[in-house]
Amino acid sequence: MSTLKLFDVHTHTQFAAFKDEIDVVIKRALDAGIWLVNVGTQRDTSAKAVEIANKYSEGVYATVGLHPIHTEKSFHDEKELGALVFSNSRELENKNLPGFLSRAEEFDYEYYKKLAEDPKVVAIGECGLDYYRTKNLELRTKQFDTFKKQIELAVELKKPLMIHCRNAFEDLIDILQTTNYKLKSGIIHFFSGTVEDARKLLDLGFSFSFGGVITFTRDYDEVVKYMPLERILLETDAPYVAPVPYRGKRNEPLYVVEVAKKIAELKAVAPGDIERITTENALKIFGIKNDRD
């Protein structure tokens, strides 16, 4: 395994898009010095993330949690999957990914707790709020309640949160302002809020991850420039939203290097410094030791 260079803090190589290529895709990343966290979105993808993480002595980790879209049953078509979800951009990406039916799931605290007690689980989530698809107050309340249960789990196990938020930053911040003092830390994944949202979340101690979307739209330039480097992390959200020059292809952790390059450009910092600082940020948040340093 190569020396650690970059850390993809949010990917999904356990998803069906990778099928029988999971180990090949992970090996490509590890050989390039890229460590990664497979993020769970419901029962099966969380369990699979833990299973995969335990196949590797280092460099591959997991989160477990229930994504807000999985608190209700809904169909996500290829346009929805292709859209730059969680962003303000109107461009499309990865149009060739198939749609899927999201089955409704009730959050089982004890099930997720048992999974999360595995030492390779470094965070709780992907959890949070997503109001993009629904204005139904009852469904939003269910998301709200499910998110709070996962906050409780993170507090109990002293692990950070991996947060998803789309069109719901006001409510998200309200929840976190009432619970944050108990939390270890957390990451706002694929951050799509305003600079003011970022300021409030920074004050609460949260960090932020950015992915391939920043390489082909300027929607994120202002907020990336605003954030201190000590709060920035890198992600791919693979298999979705591949960066330039891989647009239209299935994304994978190896491509996180393109995100690092863009962050370096936006922050006017040497690429090597971005690699070092964002990797140190990830290791610190997840409580991971790199024994070969």
LINWO-V85469 format. One record per backbone hydrogen bond with DSSP energy under -1.0 kcal/mol. CO is the residue of the C=O (numbers start at 1). NH is the residue of the N-H. Records with the same first field share a line. If there is no record, write none. Layout:
BEGIN
CO->NH, NH
END
This chain:
BEGIN
6->35
8->37
10->236, 237
11->39
12->15
15->18
18->21
21->25
22->26
23->27
24->28
25->29
26->30
27->31
29->34
30->33
33->5, 6
35->8
36->61
37->11
38->63
41->67
42->46
43->47
44->48
45->49
46->50
47->51
48->52
49->53
50->54
52->55
53->56
59->36
61->38
62->122
64->125
67->70
68->71
70->105
74->102
76->100
77->81
78->82
79->83
82->93
83->85
84->87
91->84
94->97
100->76
102->74
108->112
109->113
110->114
111->115
112->116
113->117
115->118
118->121
120->62
123->64
124->162
127->164
129->166
136->140
137->141
138->142
139->143
140->144
141->145
142->146
143->147
144->148
145->149
146->150
147->151
148->152
149->153
150->154
151->155
152->156
153->157
154->159
160->124
161->187
162->127
163->189
164->129
166->131
168->172
169->173
170->174
171->175
172->176
173->177
176->180
179->182
180->183
185->161
186->207
187->163
188->209
194->198
195->199
196->200
197->201
198->202
199->203
200->204
201->206
202->205
207->188
208->233
209->191
210->235
211->214
212->215
213->216
218->221
220->224
221->225
222->226
223->227
228->231
229->232
231->208
233->210
234->9
237->240
238->12
239->251
243->246
246->249
252->255
253->256
254->257
255->258
256->260
257->261
258->262
259->263
260->264
261->265
262->266
263->267
264->269
270->274
271->275
272->276
273->277
274->278
275->279
276->280
277->281
278->282
279->283
280->284
281->285
282->286
283->288
290->293
END
